[in-house]
Amino acid sequence: MASTLEALERWVSDVATLTRPAKIHWCDGSEAEYQALVRQMLADGTLVELNQQTHPGCYLHRSHPSDVARVEHLTLVCHRDEQDAGPNNHTMDVTAAHAKMDALFDGCMQGRTMYVIPYCMGPIDSPLSRCGVEITDSPYVVANMKIMTRMGKAAQERIEREGRFVKGLHSTGELDPERRFIVHFPDELSIQSYGSGYGGNALLGKKCHALRIASHQARTEGWLAEHMLIVGIENPQGETHYIAAAFPSACGKTNLAMLIPPEGYRKDGWKVWTVGDDICWMRPGADGRLYAINPEAGFFGVAPGTSDNSNPNALSTIARDTIFTNVAVTADNQPWWEGLPGTPVTDWQGRPYDAANGPAAHPNSRFTVSAKQCPTWSPKAEDAQGVPISAIVFGGRRPSLLPLVMEARDWTHGVLMGAAMGSETTAAATGAVGVLRRDSMAMKPFCGYHYGDYFAHWLSFDKPGAQLPKVFHVNWFRKGKDGKFLWPGFGENLRVLEWMIARVEGKARGEETPIGTLPATGELKLEGLSLDKATLTGLLEVDHAGWQAELAAIGEYLDSFSPRMPAKLHAEQQRVARALDTTERKVATA
């Protein structure tokens, strides 16, 4: 008997009966186990050894060309009441979904090893952490889960003490896109994934557990599971404020999590600490503040675009003990992707590189690496109680309208800011310019239940005794009439974070506007930046007519989640709209 917990032992036995593996291996999470898996995968071609002189402990995995990303249209969230899934999720009747998945899993592990992976999302001893067990037939998944979670013996011991865990069942199956489904059963705290070996579909601790299932758990238990980075900003006096920030893809999330201060700030003694780059679990503490942990132990980052210019900390992190997926290779067997110096000789599919075949590295190629290898990794990431959150930041890619930074007037207004956030597409990506895709709290693909109920859950934290973080919205991507970005971004974003912290500490008065509080004249520290007054005005301009149209569009968006949309959020949208109208009339009559 591999577990003292009868429910776990029985479930593993039932899965083995269904999938019929050749053998069962209970993972202990040891380094010896990891190295044995690596040797096995090198022998069968699942992994390719990279240059051990330049990249010690690094390996390359090439996935099937049809299996290179999350498949949102095949990702289902199935509640007992189908209405609970909401219009933000694809869903299916629970009984039908189980029947479909049971048929796929029937006998699928014949001739394969079934790995049982006990894991903990978050520090092993943290009351904020939650545990799961993933059953898989993929040694690649085991190796990645070893890096991405606290996996093995200690996790299993916690599961046996608590008697509860999220059940995750995964098989690569035949890697047939026609037989590929990722199905979540939040009411049962279970996940079933078949037919994919790709990270987000196969590492069930990642988006599946840490967001889709955990968001449901969090609503039930009174906390928040969010698609947010966590970064600590230490000032020259040695005081650190922790900020949680949500951005849709391609908005610089990892860069912000590993931000390098501008030279002047570094000289003055400012430091940045990385707690997490992707997922944040927050719970109210005894003092009414929100405390957060990063449930992950590693980074599963996008490789292309990671360079010495964009993110030297990330590049340093992945110089050793990293699993690369779908990157290209140079003549001397180093990993390569667009944005790095050097020349690829082999593309992500293992073919001789030919530009006619497209990018050398797949645009969604990845690296899996321990977070502790990051030069800015914060030891506080292991604190059982989590870190206190001073500010929550929402952001999107908007070429116009949204100012560089604005602060919500209160928690309800902040929830509206998060609900309304999104990014505008570009012609290069879609063939249409300025199509706004709203992605509330950056959770559209990851919220495990109805968005209307999710917004109501966010609003519920505003209660007597709560010491909630201030809420801000940023937009690093506003453009001038010449089509060029007005703000330099990257490390310079610390200037904006400094203003937020000043607001948290009551040291900046700000300027009240109908859409929120903006930096008052002189409050953004711009020394060392070649930013003229006109550019700064453009970054912080409030276009009343544009905002009136935006508020109307936000109202229509919120209506799409009726009848479960909280009346309080609608009322807040209308309050801002009225404030804009009032200001517009005052300006017109002045």
DODRENVO-499098 format. One record per residue: x, y, z of N, C-alpha, C in turn. Coordinates in pm, whole numbers, plus 50000, padded with zeros to 5 digits. Layout:
N
XYZXYZXYZ ...
This chain:
590
500864988050000500005000050000500895012450000 500775020749898501695032049882501235044249959 500005044450011499525055950087498735051250207 498855058850317498075055650436496665061450429 496395069550326495075075650309494225066750217 493165061250274492365051550198491775057750072 491305070250081490685076649964491685077949849 492945081149881493975082349778494315068749720 494505058949806494845045449761493745039849671 492495042049711491365036749635491275043449498 491485056849494491425064049366492535059249272 493745057749322494855052949239494525038949185 493955030549270493585017049227492515017449118 491525026249135490445027349034490995032248900 491915041948905492515047048781493335036148712 494075028348791494875017548733493985007148667 492845004248729491894994648670491364999748537 491105013048529490585019048406491665019848297 492865024348333493885027448232494815015748200 494905006048291495654993548273497144995648241 497895002648326499325004748300500124991948322 501344992048264502254980648285502794980648427 503034992548484503464993548624503085007048681 503165008148813502805020548884504015025248962 504325038248951505435044149025504925055849108 505075054949242504715066049331505925075149341 505775087649303506905096949298507245102149437 508555102149469508985107149600509595121149592 509775126449468510285139949452511765141549476 512495130649486513925131349516514735135149392 515945140149417516855143449308517245130849231 517415119749303517775107049238516675102649141 515425104349182514295100949096514305109648971 514545122848989514575132148876515675128148776 516865125348827517975121748739517715108648666 517055099148732516705086548667515705088848554 514745097848576513775101348471514475107948353 515415117048383516165123748276516925113548193 517615104248260518375093848186517445085548098 516295082248151515305074448075514845082147952 514565095247969514065103247857515165106147755 516415107447800517525108947705517675096247621 517485084847685517645071847616516555069847511 515315074247541514235071547443513955083547352 514755094247365514605105747274513585116047318 512945114147433512005124247484512715137347515 513965136147562514815147747588516065146947503 516615158647470517895159747401518835167547493 520035162447514520985169547600521515181947528 521515193247599522085205547545523545206847588 524195217547545525625219647575525825220747727 526435210547786526565210047931527655219347984 528515224347895529505234247939528845248047955 528015251747858527365264947865526055264547942 525375253047940524055251748004523995238748084 524715237948196524725225548274523325221848325 523015209048313521725204248362520545208348276 520815212848151519735217448063519445207347953 518155206047921517715196247821516615202447735 516465196647617515455201347522514405190547500 513155194547503512045185747467511355191547345 511075182947248510305187147130508945180247135 507895188347143506565182347148506055179847006 504965172546998504355169946867503945183246806 504175185346675503845198346612502375202546628 501485192946654500075196446673499745199146820 500775199346905500535199847050501495209847113 501235222747088502235232947125501655244347209 500385243347251499775254447324498525249647396 497995258347484496705255447546495625255047437 494615246747457493515245647359492225249747429 491945262847424490835267947504489495262347458 489325259947327488025254947280487785240347321 488855233347363488715219547409488865218647562 488905230247627489045230847773487675233647831 487135224247908485775225047959485765226748110 484775234148160484525235448303483105230448327 482985219348398481695212448410481205212448554 480145220148580479525220648712478255212248711 477825208148832476565200548842475415208548782 475385221648811474445230748745475215237748633 474875234648508475645239948395475705255148394 474675261748452474675276448455475845281948536 476355273948631477455278648717478755280748639 478875274548523480095276148442480165290048381 479005295648349478955309248295479325310048148 478985321448084479315323347943480825324847919 481595326348025483055327548011483745314047996 483005302948007483605289647995482875281047893 483625271847831483015260947756482605250347858 481445244147838480975234547938480275222847872 479895213147954479215201047908478525195048030 477475187548009476815180548118477835171448189 477815171648323478815164348402478805149448369 477645143448365477555128948339478105125748200 477745133848101478235131747964479745133647957 480265143348029481705145948029482465134248090 481965128848201482615117248262482605105248168 481465103048102481375091748008482375093447894 482485105647840483415108447730484855105747775 485215110747893486595109347940486915094947979 485965088148041486205074048077486485065647953 485775068547845485995061147720487385063747665 487865076047676489205079347627490285072747714 490085072847845491115067447936491115052147940 490085045847888489985031347896491175024447828 492045018347908493185010947855494295019447797 494265032547820495195041447749496655040347798 496875034147915498245033347967498855019447950 498245011147868498814997747845500244998947791 501164991747853502574992147812503325004147866 502645012647941503275024747995503345024048148 504195032748204504255034348350503255045048392 502515042148497501585051948555502295058448674 502525071448663503205078848770502165085448860 502355084148990501475090549089502285101849153 501835114449130502605126249172501845133749281 502195131849409501615140349513502335153849511 501595164749515502245177849507501515187949595 502235198449633501665209349711501835222249634 500745229649617500795242849555500985252949666 502215258349675502575267449782503515260549881 504115268349972505025262550072504345251250149 505075240450173504515228450236503795231650367 504335241050447503775243750579502815255650581 502415260750464501565272550461500085268850469 499325275550558497875273050560497185277950432 497865286350353497295291050227497465280950114 498365271250133498655261450028497535251050016 497445244849899496505233949875497225222949797 496835210549825497545199149766496725192249658 497455184749576496815176749472497645164449443 497055155449367497775143749316497495142949167 498545142849088498385140848944498845126848908 497995119748837498365106748780498605108948631 499755104548582500125106848442500925095148388 500975094048256501855084048194503025090848123 503285103548157504345111248091505485114348187 506675108648166507825112248251508205127048235 507945132848118508185147248096507335155548192 506095151448214505225158348308505775157048450 506235145048486506795143148621507965152548644 508875153248546510075161748559509685176448573 508705180848497508255194748505507525197648636 506725188148682506015190048810507005190548926 508115183348913509175183849016509705198249029 509845205248916510355218948916509275228948956 508055226848909506995236948922506235236549055 506315225149128505555223849253506475218449363 505945218349486506625210949594506075196849584 506825188149519506315174949479507015163849555 506245153649593506865141549650506425138249791 507375133149869507095127150000506425137050097 506985149250109506425158850204504995162750167 504745164050036503385167249991502435155850023 502885143450000502035131850029501715131050179 502695134250262502465133950406501425144450447 501465156250384500455166550415499075161850368 499015155850250497735150650199497155140350295 498025131650345497545121150437497105126950571 497725137950614497275144650737495925151450717 495785158550603494575166450580493405158150527 493725147450455492675138950401491935144850282 492525155250219491855161350103492905164849997 492515164149872493435167349763492645168849633 493205176449539492635177749406493115165749323 492185159149256492525147349175492765151449030 493945148748979494265151848840494675139248765 493975136148659494305124348577494695128948438 495885124848394496385129148264496985117348187 496725117048058497425107847968497705115147837 498885112847782499175118547651498345111847542 497795100047575496985093147475497745090947347 497105093947234497755092247102498215105647046 498065116447125498375130047079497595133446953 496365128746947495465131246834494615143546867 494745154346787493965166446817492455164046819 492005153346751490575150246750490155142946877 491135138346954490845131247079491605138247193 491365151147207492085159247305491075167647383 491015165547514490105173347599490765175847734 490535187747789490965191047924489705195147999 489275186548090487965188148154488145190148305 487455200448357487525203548499486165201048562 486165194848679484945192548756485125199648892 484895212848898485185220349021484445215049144 483185210749127482425205849242483065193249301 483805185849219484465173449264485945175649292 486435187849272487875190949283488695181149201 488295179449075489035170148990489235175648849 490305170648785490705174848651491005162248571 490585162048445490945150948356491435156748224 492635152748185493275158248064493775146747979 493335146747852493695135647764494145140847628 495235134947576495605137347437496595148347413 497165154247522498135165147505499285163147602 500485166647556501645166547644502125180547674 501405190947620501835204847637501625209247782 502525217947830502555222347970501215225848031 500545236247978499295240848039498185230548034 498265221047943497265210447934497645198048014 498935196548045499435184048103499995185648244 500575197248274501045199948411499825204748489 499105195448548497775198948599497835207648724 499025209248784499145218548894499075232948848 499365235348719499505249048671498125255748656 497715259148535496465266748520495255258548568 495275245248544494105237048576493785237348724 494785234148808494555234248952494665248349008 495805255048980496125267649048495145278849016 494415277848905493445288348872492015282848858 491785273348766490385269448740489755262548861 490455252648918489915245949036490075254749160 491245261049175491495269149295490575281249303 490205287149188489285298649194487945294349254 487515282149222486285276649280486485273849430 487625267549464487955265149605487975278349682 488605288449621488785301349687487435307949715 486515306949621485195312749642484485305749758 484625292549763483975284649868484575287550005 485905289950007486625291050135486965305450174 486645315250088486835329250127488195335150097 488805331049985490075337049942490035339349792 491175343349732491235346449589492375338649524 492115332149412493145325649331493215333349200 494325340349177494375350049068495575348148976 495385352448850496415351848747497275364448760 498095364848865498835377048898500285373848934 501175382948899502535382548951502535388549092 503585385549168503785391849299505215397149302 505365410249325506705416249324506855425049449 508055424449507508345432849623509215444649580 508855456649623509625468749592510215473949723 511555473249734512245477749855512835491649831 512485501149919512985514749904514345516349973 515005527649955516345529350015516345528350168 515185529850232515105528650379514955514150424 514915504750324514795490550359513375485850381 512375494350347510975490350360510495484150229 509785472950238509325466050117507805465850109 507285470249996505855468949966505685458049860 504685449449880504415438749783503205442349699 503355440249570502335443949472501925431449394 500625429349378500105418649293499545425149167 499885419649050499495426148925498995416148822 497875419548757497255410948656497325417648520 497865410348422497955415248285497565404048188 496855407148079496695397247973498065393847912 498105383747826499375379847764499945391347681 501265391247665502005401047585501975415147644 501825415947778501825429047843502975430647943 503965421747938505175423748016505105419048160 504335408248184504155403348320505455398548384 506155389548315507395384148370508445395148382 508485404248286509435415348294509205423948418 507925426148453507625434048573507995426348700 507745413248698508055404948816509555404848844 510385406348739511835405848753512475419248717 511725429948739512145443348697513535447248751 514315453548664515615459048704515465474248713 515695480048832515495494448847516415502448755 515995514348713516885523248637518145526148721 519215529948651520515531648717520445540948837 519755552348824519655561848934518995555749057 517945547649032517255541149142518165530749209 518935523349128519855513349184520885520249274 521415531549227522405538849307521805543749438 520535547249435519865552249556519515541049654 519605528449605519345517149695518015510149678 517305513049569516045505849542516345491549499 515515482049545515665467949507514305462249469 514335452249381513105445449340513225430649374 512175425049435512175411049478511065403349406 511435392249344510465384149271509885373449363 508575374249387507885363749463507225353949366 506625359149259505985350449160505755357949031 505685350648920505525357248790504205354048723 503325345948788502155341448713500895339648797 501025334048918499835330448995499975335249139 498865340249194498855346149327497605341349401 497815335549518496685331849604496685341349723 495565348349745495465358449851494345355149949 494655357350078493675354650182493735365750288 492585370050341492615380150448493315374650573 494205382650630494865378950755494095384050875 494605381050995493945385151118493845400351129 494785407451064494775422151070493925428450961 493225420250881492345425450777493035427950644 494375426750640495105428650514495055415750434 495305416850302495405404950218496855400050217 497025387050240498345380850236498385371050121 499515370850049499585363049925500755353349925 500525341849864501615332649831501625330549680 502805326849629502915321549493502805306449506 501725300349455501565285849473502585277649393 503285283949300504245276749217505655277549275 506475267749241507875267549285508815270749170 508265272349050509105274748933508455284148836 509175286748727508665294948617508485286048494 507325287248430507075280648302506905292048202 508055297648158508035310148085508135308647935 507665318947865507795319447719509215323647684 509895315747602511295318447568511465330047469 510785330147353511015341047257510745354647319 511665363947292511545377247350512315378747480 512705367447541513535368047662514985370147619 515535381547654516895384747608517595393247713 518855396247684519635404747774519055418747781 518385423047673517785436347672516455436547747 515615426547722514265426847778514215421947922 514965411347953514865405348087516125397548121 517215404648155518465397748187518345388448308 517445391648401517255382848517516715369248475 515745369348383515195356648334516265348748260 517065355648178518115348848102519135342448195 519475349448302520395343948401519795331848471 518495332448498517795321648569517885308448494 517785309148361517665296848280519005292348222 520105296948280521435292948231521825278848277 521075273248373521375259648421520105252848469 520145239548476519075231448535517685235548486 517545236048355516305240648292515855230648185 514555228448177513995220648066513425230547965 513975230347845513475238847736512525230547649 511475236747600510515229847515510315237847386 510585231247274510305236847140511125249347106 512355250147158513265260747115514155255147003 514905264046939515855260046835517205257046902 518165252346821519485248646873520565254346781 521675259146840522795264346762523765253146725 524775256546647525755246446603526475239946720 526705247546829527375241646945526365237147051 525125234547006524115227847090523625236247207 523555249347186522955258047287521495260947247 520625263047347519235266747313519205280547249 518285282347155518215295147083516765298347050 516485311547052515175316447005515355330746956 514345335446886514375348946833514565358946947 515525367846930515865377447034517225374847096 517775362847072519115359647123520155361847014 521415364547054522495364946954522795350846905 523545349846798523895336646743522965332546631 523185320546581522445315746464521945301546490 520675298946466520185285246484520575276446366 520835263746394521065254246286519925244146277 519215242346388518105232946393516895239946451 515725238346387514535245346437513845237146546 512695242246592512025236046708511485222046678 511365218746550510925205246515512095195746488 513335200946503514505192546479514955192346335 514375201146252514745201846110515885211746092 516715210145988517695220745956516955233945941 517485244446004516765257146005516635262945865 515415266645828515105273045701514055283645731 514395296245705513475307245735512115305445667 512095298145557510845295845486509855287745570 510375280445669509505272345756508935280245873 509285293145880508805301245992509885303046097 509495308146216510485310746321511255298046359 512505299946399513335288446439512795282146566 512455290646663511835285846787510335288046775 509555278646828508115280646824507755293146905 506825301746856506485313946929506035311447073 505535299447101505125295947237506105286247303 507355286147256508345277347319508595282047462 509015272547547508995274947691510295270947760 510435275947883511465270847973510805267648106 511245256748170510785253048304512005253348395 511925261548502513105263648586512655266948729 513455263148826513175266348965513225281548987 512245286749059512195301049088513395305449172 513935296349251515045299949340516315303549262 516365300249133517535303749052517515318249004 516365324849021516255338848974517095347849064 517935356649006518765365649087517955374549181 516695377349146515865386049231514845378149314 514995364849319514045356649395514015360949540 512805362249594512655366649732512535354549825 513365353849929513205343150029511815343450094 511155355150090509805356250147508805347650071 509195343049952508315334249875508035321249950 508885317850046508705305650123508005308150257 507645320750286506985323750413505595317250418 505365309850524504085302650536502895311950540 503045323850602501905332950615501695341350490 502615340650392502515348850272503035362950296 502995371150194503455385050204502235394350201 502275405450278501125414750279501095422850150 499925423650088499785430749960499355445249984 500195454549938499895468849952499055474249838 499235468449718498535473549601498235462249504 497085463249440496715454149330496695462449203 497335457449099497455464848974496815456848861 495965463448784495435457648661496045465248543 496165458548429496735465348313496365458548184 496525465848075496255460247943497045467947839 496945463347716497655469647604496655478347529 496645491347560495705500647497496475512247436 496445513947302497215524547237496675538547265 495455539447317494875552647345493945551447465 493395562447506492365563747609492865560947751 493345548847778493745545447914495035552647951 495045560148062496265567348101497355558048152 498545563548167499685555848216499355549048348 498725556348439498355550448568497165558048626 496275550748690495175556948764494835548048883 494385554548988494045547349111492535547349130 491995535849168490565534949197490235542749323 489035548449328488665556549445488345547749566 487945534949540487685525649650487695511449592 487415501549674487505487449632486515484449520 485285489349531484275486549428484715492049293 485225504349293485735510249170486905501849116 487745496749207488875488349166488405475449100 487345469449153486795457249091486275460448951 485645472148936485185476248802486375477748707 487465484048754488665485348670489165471648624 489195462048717489655448648683488715441648587 487415443548609486415437048522486475442448380 486825455448367486795461948236488085460448157 489145455348220490465455548156490515446648032 491465449847944491635442047823492735447947737 492925442147620493945446847527493345448347389 493915457847313493495459647174494435452147082 493875445646982494655437846887495345446946786 496315441446716497025448946612496785442146477 497045449446370496855443846235497755431846214 498965432446270499915421446251499355408346307 498595409646418498125397446484496805392546428 495935401446387494575396946357494025402046224 494695411646162494135417446041493155428546070 492945431446199492025442446235492665450246348 492625463446333493255472146433492215476646534 492625477146662491785483146764490595474846808 490645461646785489575453246836489885450546983 489025455347072489265453847215488745440347263 489655432747322489265419947382489335421547533 488185421747596488165423147742488575409847805 489385410947909489905399147978489905402548127 488725402148188488565406648326489575399948419 490335408248491491355403648585492355393948520 492455394148386493305384748310492915370248340 491645367948373491175354648413490215348248315 490005354348198488975349048107489175334148076 490395329648043490525315248015490655306548140 490645312748259491055305348379490075305548494 489025313648487488065314248598487195301648595 487165294348706486495281348707485005281948733 484415293748723482965294948742482475307948677 481205310848693480525322048626481175335448664 481525343448562482165356448587481305365448677 479985364948664479125373248749479315369648896 479375356648925479615352149062481035355749108 481975355449013483375358949043483495373649083 482815382549009482845396749045482205398949182 481125391649209480455392949340481405388249451 482175377749424483135372849524484195383449553 484715389749449485685400649468485075411649555 483835415549524483195426349599483005422649747 482865409849775482555405249912483695407750011 484895410849962486035413050053485955426750122 485135435650068484995448950126483985448250240 484485445750360483625444150477484255451250596 483515453650704484075460550820485335453550872 486355461450899487615455950950488625452650842 488185452650715489115449350606490085460850583 491355457550565492385467350530492865463850389 492015466650291492275461650156493345469850085 494055463349990495065470749913494415481549829 495175491949799494715501549699494765494749562 493875498849472493795492749339494155503049233 494995498949139495465507749032495255500948897 495255509148792495285504048654496435511048582 497215503248508498315509148431498165505748284 498825513848203498855511548058500215516248007 501135506647991502485510147944502515512947794 501385510747724501405509647578500685520947504 500425532047571499765543247504500715549147398 500145552647283500945557647171500605572147138 501585578947078501365592447031500805592546891 500625604546835500065605646699500965599146595 502285598046627503235591846533503235576646542 502385571146628502295556646642503365550546731 504195558946792505265553946879504805554147025 505355544547103505005544047244505455556747315 504605562047401504935574147475505805571247598 505645559447653506355555847777507435545447746 508655546747802509745537447767509555523347824 508795521947932508515508647986509715502048052 509655488648061510695480248123511065485648262 512345487848289512775492148422512175505448465 511855514048365511305527248398509925526148465 509295514448454507995512748518508085514248670 509295512848725509475514748868509045528748911 509175538548823508765552348854507265552848886 506495544948811505055544348833504745536848963 505465525848986505265518249110505615526849231 506655535249217507045544149328505895553649363 505215558949259504065567749285502955560049356 502705547749312501665539549378501995537849527 503255534749556503665532749695503495545749775 503825556949712503625569949778502155572049810 501265567749721499825568849747499425559549862 499975547449864499685537849972500115543950106 501255550650107501805556350231501225570050264 500365575350176499775588550200500725599950176 501725597650090502745607850065502585614849931 501575611149853501295617949725499815621449723 499505633949688498095638249695497305633749573 497975632449456497285628549335496325639149285 495725636249171494735645549114493465637749083 492365642149145491085635149127490525637848988 490075627148921489365628348793488165618848800 487215620048707486055611048712486435596148698 487575593348633487935579248610488865573748718 489315582248812490205577848917491235588648949 492125585549042493155595049082494405593048997 494885603748935496085603448851497215610848922 498465608748883499555616248946499375631348924 499555638849031499515653449020500835658248959 500845670648914502035676448852503255674848944 504315669248889505555667848963505655655349049 504575647349059504615635549147505315623649085 505275622448953506045611748887507495616348875 508425608848930509835612848925510415609048789 510825618948714511235616748575512705620148550 513495622448657514915625548639515595614348561 516395618548462517115608648381516325603648262 515055608048250514225603948135514085615748040 514235613147911514015623847813512535623747774 511705628947864510265628947845509785643447854 509355649147741508945663147745507535664647803 507175677247829505895680047894504705675247810 504815676747679503705672747590503485657647597 504595650147603504485635447612503835631347742 504255637747852503675634647983502185638047984 501835649247923500415653147913499635642447836 500245637447726499595627047646499405614147723 500355610847810500285598547889499165599047993 498855611048043497905612448154496605619448114 496445621847984495255629047936493985620747958 492905627647999491595621248015490675626447905 490365617847810489495621347697488045618447739 487315628847776485975626847833485025619847737 485035624247611484125618047513484495603347492 485785600847482486245586947465485855578347584 485965584147705485625576547825484125574247838 483335583647788481875581347791481505569347704 482145568447588481905556847499482425544047565 483585545047631484155533347701483225528447812 482685537747890481785533748000480515527147947 480025532047833478855525747772479185511347728 480375509647670480795496347626481005487147745 481545492547855481725484447977480365479848028 479395488848024478035485248067477465473647985 477655474047853477185463047767477905450047800 479205451147825479995439247861479485433047991 479235441448092478735436248219477365429748200 476535435348112475205429748084475295415448031 476425412247965476535398747906476605387948013 476805391848140476855382048248475595382448335 474565389548287473275389448356472665375548341 471845371148437471335378748552472235377948676 473435372448663474285370748782475235382348806 475175392548721476055404048741475625411648867 476535414148961476155421349084475645435449053 474525439049112473945452349090474935463149133 475745460049235476705469749288477725473949181 478115464449094479105467548991478465476048881 477215472748846476475481048750476335495248803 476005496448930475825509648991477145517448987 478265510549005479565517349001479875522248859 479555513848761479745518048621478925530548591 477715530948641476835542448618477325554748695 477885552648815478425563848892479555570748816 480485562548760481595568448684481075575648560 480105569548493479525575848374478895589348408 478185590048522477565602848564478635613148597 479715608548664480805617748700481435623748574 481565615648471482105620548343481165630948282 479855627948284478875637248227478905650648301 478985649848434478985662148515480215670648484 481375664048476482605671348446482555677248307 482005669848212481895674548074481055687348067 479935687448144479055699148144479755711248205 480505708648314481235719548379482265725648284 482965716948209483965721648114483295729748003 482125724847958481425731447848480915745347887 480545746948014479995759848057481035769248114 482265764048131483325772548190483715783748096 
